[in-house]
Amino acid sequence: MKYRIPPRAVRWIGWGAGIAILVLAVLYRGWWFPPTCDWVSGRIAAFRASAAEPGHAAGDEHADDEHAGHEHDEAASLELSQAAMRNLGLTPEFVRPVRLTTYRRSISVPALVVERLGRTHIQVATPLTGVVTHVHSVPGEAVEPGTLLFRIRLTHEDLVAAQTDFLRMLGELEIERREVARLKGITETGAVAGRVLLEKEYARDRLEAQLSAQREALRLHGLSAEQVERIEKDRRLLRDLEVFAPSPDSHDEDEFRLTDRAIRQTSIAAPEVAPPPTPENEKHKPLVLRNLRVHAGQSVQAGETLCTLADYEELFVEGLAFEQDTASIAGAAKRDWTVSAVFERAGDATEVVEDLGIVRLDNEVDVETRTLKFYVLLPNRIDDETTGPKESRFVEWHFRPGQRLRLRVPVEEWPDQIVLPVDAVASEGAEFFVFQQNGEHFDRVAVHVLHRDQDSVVIANDGSLFPGDTVALRSAHQMQMALRNKAGGAVDPHAGHQH
């Protein structure tokens, strides 16, 4: 009697064998996966080459026979070692798949980093006359909004007289109030006529009205409500004015503070910080003390400038467009298209700042240069920070007024395009090439260039390249020269020379 394996057991054996094969495939993927990828890539390249050659249809069996067994055309293929790829700068960042993007054709205009008029410079002036007793910051120092800058001993006669009159009225009012309270007790017994009490009450009300007016007069002199209450409570004159760094975003009475503290005669002291700054001040980057106009011991008049602070957190880029480009730039601003700022650095380094918005266009064309000015907002950042003597703080901003650059302004939009950097495309006569990664090789692929500017190249989406193909995004010219040398062609006489 023959033994028959139950159908259920056959199924279990089949499942087990499949799982075992899958596990082995995963464990030994380093042995079979790379050759398989190379074979598939080679078949795709062969298919594209046969489809591109005249007289060879995609289904032509002769074309298949001709390209069968060839993974790539040796004459148009370049094998690079890891060292060579590093020398060419072909890091993973610059060997990436092609994708469709929206290309905006741009014009390039010269530009200059400038200050924001009314915002970059902040003048700090004294509201009262006095003598400077303390200067707490030095030129070039970075100060936070709310930092104590100056202390001034007041010699403003009107303010001194107003405070004196206020204190005198406070004393007279206190006497009148005590007298009214005393007469009320006597009048109830009938010892004093009610007319006398009424006259004292009238005198008290008159002093209260005068005192209210005097409070407002002190407010007009620059005192806050809290400072007036302090005079009333302590019965002492405020003789010192403290000047603090203002906030570019908000201004309040805490920028000036009157005190009655004693003064130490020093020319430069360690920075003293005011009470905790407001949330707006905490978010703001430091200001730079540009021009210091006074020194300790100097007499200053009301309204005189003490120093100038500079706020470099945001600057303007002033573009100079030719008159014929005015309509294009106005159209870009109307569509809210962003512009790019291109800074030329030392050597061949270039810094590009993307997504900058056009703030406004000027309303006048320069008569001499025939150019139209327009302005782009440029956010800034701090590159370095150091500490000097007496804990003085100094910062180095990345962008500075006066720097020259180029602005790329979009004037036309092309959707669904293959856009590559200029350095990704090599040219030879009327032909243009890119280098597509094929396993360990880079295959040269001829492409049709629709548009080319100094930064980007637009490739026709005609089947020569497909979205997802991995190409080299730089050093195409060097790779083209390597292929030419490999084929025994003449060496470029300009190779390795700079003019």
Salt bridges, closest charged atoms under 4 A:
GLU53 OE1 - HIS56 ND1 3.83
GLU53 OE2 - HIS67 NE2 3.61
GLU66 OE1 - HIS56 NE2 3.52
GLU74 OE2 - HIS72 NE2 3.10
GLU74 OE1 - LYS486 NZ 3.92
GLU79 OE1 - HIS441 NE2 3.51
GLU115 OE2 - HIS121 NE2 3.26
GLU115 OE2 - ARG290 NH1 3.62
GLU144 OE2 - ARG393 NH1 2.70
ASP165 OD1 - ARG168 NH2 3.80
GLU172 OE2 - ARG168 NH1 3.11
GLU174 OE2 - ARG178 NH1 3.08
GLU174 OE1 - ARG235 NH1 3.45
GLU179 OE2 - ARG182 NH2 2.46
GLU199 OE2 - ARG195 NH1 3.14
ASP205 OD1 - ARG204 NE 3.39
GLU208 OE2 - ARG177 NH2 3.18
GLU232 OE1 - ARG215 NH2 2.93
ASP234 OD2 - ARG230 NE 3.82
ASP240 OD2 - ARG239 NE 3.85
GLU242 OE2 - ARG151 NH2 3.03
GLU242 OE2 - ARG261 NH1 3.34
ASP249 OD1 - ARG119 NH2 3.38
GLU253 OE2 - ARG219 NH2 3.54
GLU255 OE2 - HIS251 ND1 2.81
ASP260 OD1 - ARG230 NH2 3.00
ASP260 OD2 - ARG236 NE 3.78
GLU272 OE1 - ARG151 NH2 3.55
GLU272 OE2 - ARG264 NH2 3.96
ASP311 OD2 - HIS284 NE2 3.34
GLU313 OE1 - HIS284 NE2 3.12
GLU313 OE2 - LYS285 NZ 3.72
GLU314 OE1 - ARG116 NH1 2.90
GLU318 OE2 - LYS373 NZ 3.97
GLU323 OE1 - ARG370 NH2 2.88
GLU344 OE2 - ARG406 NH2 3.36
GLU351 OE1 - ARG345 NH2 2.43
GLU351 OE2 - ARG381 NH2 3.83
GLU351 OE2 - HIS398 NE2 2.90
GLU354 OE2 - ARG408 NH2 3.83
ASP383 OD1 - ARG381 NE 3.69
ASP383 OD2 - HIS398 ND1 2.62
GLU385 OE2 - ARG393 NE 2.71
GLU396 OE2 - ARG400 NH2 3.12
GLU412 OE1 - ARG105 NE 2.94
GLU413 OE2 - ARG104 NE 2.96
ASP455 OD2 - ARG408 NH1 2.90
ASP469 OD2 - ARG48 NH1 3.09
